[in-house]
Amino acid sequence: SLSAFSGPLPSSDIAVTWTETQIDQTVRYAAVTAGEFLRVRKGPGTEYDIVGTMTRNQEVVVIAVTSDGWYKTLDGFYVSGSYLTETPS
């Protein structure tokens, strides 16, 4: 099983090659089924390295969205908007 992550996340070290729109800081929730994880990535796409995971209904603060629906977190990482909801499930 995966252990819980503790400590600060590493800073992002990749060049921004995409377009994103700033939004007001907003809380979203991971919309995955029990036992599954939402991957947090260095960039907005599955080709970017995984830096962490979120569990079902875990809160994340988002600050921007890319043109293809990935949300930038307050920490500077990305999660797919396909797996975020405005309210916990």
Rosetta blueprint (number, residue, H / E / L):
1 S L
2 L L
3 S L
4 A L
5 F L
6 S L
7 G L
8 P L
9 L L
10 P L
11 S L
12 S L
13 D L
14 I L
15 A L
16 V L
17 T L
18 W L
19 T L
20 E E
21 T E
22 Q E
23 I E
24 D E
25 Q E
26 T E
27 V E
28 R E
29 Y E
30 A E
31 A L
32 V L
33 T L
34 A L
35 G L
36 E L
37 F L
38 L E
39 R E
40 V E
41 R E
42 K L
43 G L
44 P L
45 G L
46 T L
47 E L
48 Y L
49 D L
50 I E
51 V E
52 G E
53 T E
54 M E
55 T L
56 R L
57 N L
58 Q L
59 E E
60 V E
61 V E
62 V E
63 I E
64 A E
65 V E
66 T E
67 S L
68 D L
69 G L
70 W E
71 Y E
72 K E
73 T E
74 L L
75 D L
76 G L
77 F L
78 Y E
79 V E
80 S E
81 G H
82 S H
83 Y H
84 L E
85 T E
86 E L
87 T L
88 P L
89 S L
